[in-house]
Amino acid sequence: MNKKFTEFFNRNMMSVEKNTAYGIVNGYETSAVLNTMENNFPFRLHIGFYATDEQKRNIEAALRNAAIKFFRFEISPYGLLICLNDITMSRLINRLPSVFDTVYGIISENGALGEKYCPVCGGELEENASKCNIDGYYLTIDEKCKETINSVIDAENKDFAAAPNNYLKGFLGAVIGGLVGVVIAILLNFAGFIASISSVVAVIVGCFLYRKLGGKPNKMMFVIVGVTTFLMMLVSVPIIYIIMAGIAAQEVGGYTAMEAFMVLMGDAEYAGWFYGDLAMTALFSIVGVGLEIFNQSKLVKRRNKIS
């Protein structure tokens, strides 16, 4: 972890291991994660506490009114998750003391229960309470609450496994997403660009419609959407060239768009342009599909039982 971040956490009595930190800050169990590869919000902090619904609403309103820059927050089932960024890491580190004072002050002022209480039920923690890793953050919860949470997760995963796959309905969604990508690819090509954005949009739309039409969001969804998107991006290239050939054929007459395309493909230079664009489209599509499949997989990841 960044040396200055490590020094800051150590001053706040938090232990540091690789890119994570953990400790009790101002009476609240706190976990921090620093991911410098994350552009939007590289610094994430989870503060564990128990609060009533009314207290949570008050905390949420106070945090909004605080108007902290480069700041995003979410009330979690176990407390508060905040995400921070700044123009540079140094500026972010310099802001942390002020942000900590504001955030922990708001939590404390609204009566949220801290380290001695279970963040799930609000009961006083007993000696057999478990320190668990939940979504990458450490929290100490009552053993009965842990068992209840795991039972719910287990039941949800069993229901998901038993649900029908509906591959055909899902495939239809993937095809519609691919068609959207093809339209964008054609428009971009006539504007003089070959970009991965068309495949990214196709994957986003394809995954959305795959689920919307009844397909199960499992590994096969990503295989079907990914392969369908890639193939349809490749198909967009001959479509573009046939359209362009048809436009050229109108000027000389006597040829359909397909006939003109076949005649032009007999020219080595023209064929070279075609296969060059096909290769570039394949490359950009692989990059776009791969990146967006990775992003989508995080959104539909199934919960594992906590331990």
C-alpha positions in Angstrom: 0.0 0.0 0.0 1.0 3.6 -0.6 3.4 4.7 2.2 1.4 7.8 3.1 -1.8 5.8 3.3 0.0 3.3 5.6 1.1 6.1 7.8 -2.4 7.5 8.0 -3.9 4.2 8.9 -1.3 3.4 11.5 -2.0 6.8 13.1 -5.7 5.7 13.3 -4.7 2.4 14.9 -5.5 0.3 11.8 -3.4 -2.6 10.8 -2.3 -2.7 7.1 -1.9 -5.8 5.0 -1.1 -5.4 1.3 -3.8 -3.0 -0.1 -6.2 -3.3 2.9 -6.5 -1.9 6.4 -8.5 -2.8 9.4 -9.1 -1.5 12.9 -11.4 0.3 15.3 -11.7 4.0 14.5 -13.6 6.3 16.8 -15.3 3.2 18.3 -16.5 1.7 15.0 -15.1 -1.3 13.2 -13.5 -0.1 10.0 -12.1 -1.7 6.9 -10.4 0.2 4.0 -9.3 -0.9 0.5 -7.0 1.0 -1.8 -7.1 0.0 -5.4 -5.0 2.4 -7.5 -6.0 0.6 -10.7 -9.6 1.8 -10.1 -10.1 5.1 -11.8 -13.4 6.3 -10.4 -13.1 5.6 -6.7 -9.7 4.0 -5.8 -10.3 4.4 -2.0 -13.2 2.5 -0.3 -14.0 2.5 3.4 -16.6 0.4 5.2 -17.7 1.5 8.7 -19.6 -1.2 10.6 -22.4 -0.1 12.9 -26.0 -0.9 13.8 -28.6 1.8 13.3 -32.4 1.9 13.1 -34.1 2.8 9.8 -34.7 6.3 11.0 -31.1 6.7 12.1 -29.9 5.5 8.7 -32.1 8.1 7.0 -30.7 10.8 9.2 -27.2 9.7 8.5 -27.9 9.6 4.8 -29.4 13.1 4.8 -26.5 14.5 6.9 -23.9 13.0 4.5 -25.6 14.6 1.5 -25.7 17.9 3.2 -22.0 17.7 4.0 -21.3 18.0 0.3 -17.9 16.2 0.4 -16.1 16.4 -2.9 -15.3 13.3 -4.9 -17.4 11.3 -2.5 -20.0 8.6 -2.9 -21.7 6.6 -0.2 -24.1 3.8 0.3 -25.9 2.6 3.4 -25.0 -1.1 3.6 -26.8 -3.9 5.6 -23.9 -3.7 8.0 -23.2 0.0 8.2 -21.8 2.5 5.7 -19.7 2.1 2.6 -18.0 5.3 1.3 -15.9 5.7 -1.8 -13.4 8.6 -2.3 -11.2 10.0 -5.0 -9.3 13.2 -5.8 -7.2 14.7 -8.5 -4.0 13.1 -7.0 -3.4 10.5 -4.3 -1.6 13.1 -2.2 -4.6 15.4 -2.2 -6.8 12.5 -1.3 -4.5 11.5 1.7 -4.5 15.2 2.9 -8.3 15.2 2.9 -8.8 12.0 4.8 -8.5 13.5 8.3 -11.2 16.0 7.5 -13.4 13.4 5.8 -13.0 11.0 8.8 -14.0 13.7 11.3 -17.1 14.6 9.3 -18.2 11.0 8.6 -17.6 9.5 12.0 -19.0 12.6 13.6 -22.3 12.2 11.7 -22.5 8.5 12.5 -21.9 9.1 16.2 -24.2 12.1 16.5 -27.1 10.0 15.1 -26.6 7.3 17.8 -25.3 4.4 15.6 -24.0 1.5 17.8 -20.3 0.7 17.4 -17.8 -2.0 17.9 -19.4 -3.7 20.9 -22.7 -4.4 19.1 -23.6 -6.6 16.2 -24.2 -4.6 13.1 -26.9 -7.0 12.0 -29.2 -7.2 15.0 -27.9 -4.5 17.3 -27.4 -6.9 20.2 -24.3 -6.8 22.4 -21.6 -9.0 21.0 -20.7 -12.1 22.9 -17.4 -13.9 23.1 -18.2 -16.3 20.4 -19.0 -13.5 17.9 -17.3 -14.1 14.5 -15.0 -11.7 12.6 -16.2 -12.3 9.0 -15.0 -11.2 5.6 -18.1 -9.8 3.9 -17.6 -8.5 0.4 -14.0 -7.8 1.1 -14.6 -6.0 4.4 -14.1 -7.3 7.9 -17.0 -7.3 10.3 -17.7 -8.9 13.7 -21.2 -10.2 13.9 -23.2 -12.4 16.3 -23.0 -16.2 15.6 -26.8 -16.5 15.3 -26.9 -13.7 12.8 -24.1 -15.3 10.8 -26.0 -18.6 10.6 -29.2 -16.7 9.6 -27.4 -14.8 6.8 -25.7 -18.0 5.5 -29.1 -19.8 5.5 -30.6 -17.0 3.4 -27.7 -17.1 1.0 -27.8 -20.9 0.7 -31.5 -20.8 0.0 -31.1 -18.1 -2.7 -28.3 -20.0 -4.4 -30.3 -23.2 -4.4 -33.3 -21.4 -5.9 -31.0 -19.9 -8.6 -29.5 -23.2 -9.4 -33.0 -24.8 -9.8 -34.3 -22.0 -12.0 -34.6 -22.8 -15.8 -31.8 -21.6 -18.0 -34.0 -20.4 -20.9 -31.1 -20.3 -23.3 -33.3 -19.6 -26.4 -34.9 -16.6 -24.8 -31.6 -15.3 -23.6 -30.0 -15.8 -27.0 -32.8 -13.6 -28.5 -31.7 -10.9 -26.1 -28.1 -11.4 -27.1 -29.0 -11.1 -30.8 -30.9 -7.8 -30.3 -27.9 -6.5 -28.4 -25.7 -7.5 -31.2 -27.9 -5.7 -33.8 -27.6 -2.6 -31.7 -23.9 -3.0 -31.8 -23.9 -3.5 -35.6 -25.9 -0.3 -36.1 -23.5 1.7 -34.0 -20.5 0.1 -35.8 -22.0 1.1 -39.2 -22.6 4.6 -38.1 -19.1 4.9 -36.6 -17.5 3.5 -39.7 -19.2 6.0 -42.0 -17.9 8.7 -39.6 -14.4 7.3 -40.1 -13.9 5.2 -36.9 -13.4 1.6 -35.9 -13.9 1.4 -32.1 -14.6 -1.1 -29.4 -17.6 1.0 -28.1 -20.0 -0.7 -30.4 -19.2 -4.1 -28.9 -19.3 -2.7 -25.4 -22.8 -1.4 -26.0 -23.8 -4.6 -27.6 -22.7 -6.6 -24.5 -24.5 -4.2 -22.1 -27.7 -4.4 -24.1 -27.3 -8.1 -24.7 -26.8 -9.0 -21.1 -29.7 -6.7 -20.0 -32.1 -8.3 -22.6 -30.8 -11.8 -21.9 -32.0 -11.4 -18.3 -35.1 -9.4 -19.2 -36.3 -12.1 -21.6 -35.9 -14.8 -19.0 -32.4 -16.1 -19.5 -30.5 -17.1 -16.3 -27.5 -14.8 -15.5 -24.9 -17.5 -15.2 -21.6 -18.3 -17.0 -23.5 -19.4 -20.1 -25.0 -15.9 -20.4 -21.5 -14.5 -20.9 -20.5 -17.2 -23.4 -23.7 -16.7 -25.5 -23.6 -12.9 -25.3 -19.9 -12.7 -25.9 -19.8 -15.1 -28.9 -22.9 -13.6 -30.4 -21.6 -10.0 -30.1 -18.2 -10.9 -31.5 -19.7 -12.7 -34.6 -22.2 -9.9 -35.2 -19.4 -7.3 -35.0 -17.6 -9.3 -37.7 -20.7 -9.4 -39.8 -21.0 -5.6 -39.7 -17.8 -5.3 -41.8 -19.2 -7.0 -45.0 -22.5 -5.1 -44.4 -20.6 -1.8 -44.4 -18.6 -2.7 -47.6 -21.7 -3.9 -49.4 -23.5 -0.7 -48.6 -20.5 1.3 -49.8 -20.3 -0.8 -53.0 -24.0 -0.2 -53.6 -23.5 3.6 -53.3 -20.7 3.3 -55.8 -22.8 1.1 -58.1 -25.5 3.7 -58.3 -23.1 6.1 -60.0 -22.2 3.7 -62.8 -25.4 1.7 -62.9 -25.9 -1.9 -64.0 -24.9 -3.6 -60.7 -26.6 -4.5 -57.5 -24.8 -3.7 -54.2 -23.8 -7.4 -53.8 -22.6 -7.7 -57.4 -20.6 -4.5 -57.1 -19.1 -5.8 -53.8 -18.1 -9.1 -55.5 -16.5 -7.3 -58.4 -14.5 -5.0 -56.1 -13.3 -7.9 -54.0 -11.5 -9.1 -57.1 -9.2 -6.1 -56.8 -6.3 -7.0 -54.5 -6.0 -3.5 -53.0 -9.8 -3.3 -52.2 -9.7 -6.8 -50.7 -6.7 -5.8 -48.6 -8.8 -2.9 -47.1 -11.7 -5.2 -46.5 -9.6 -7.9 -44.6 -7.7 -5.1 -42.8 -10.9 -3.6 -41.5 -12.2 -7.1 -40.6 -9.0 -7.8 -38.6 -9.2 -4.4 -36.8 -12.9 -5.0 -36.0 -12.1 -8.4 -34.6 -9.3 -7.0 -32.4 -11.4 -4.1 -31.1 -14.4 -6.5 -30.5 -12.2 -8.9 -28.5 -11.1 -6.0 -26.3 -14.5 -4.5 -25.9 -16.3 -7.8 -25.3 -13.7 -9.0 -22.9 -13.7 -5.8 -20.8 -17.4 -5.5 -20.6 -18.0 -9.2 -19.9 -15.6 -8.7 -17.0 -17.6 -5.7 -15.7 -20.9 -7.5 -16.2 -19.7 -10.6 -14.3 -19.1 -8.5 -11.2 -22.7 -7.2 -11.4 -24.3 -10.6 -11.4 -21.9 -12.4 -9.1 -23.6 -14.8 -6.7 -23.1 -14.2 -3.0 -21.0 -16.8 -1.1 -21.7 -17.8 2.5 -19.7 -15.7 4.9 -17.0 -17.3 7.1 
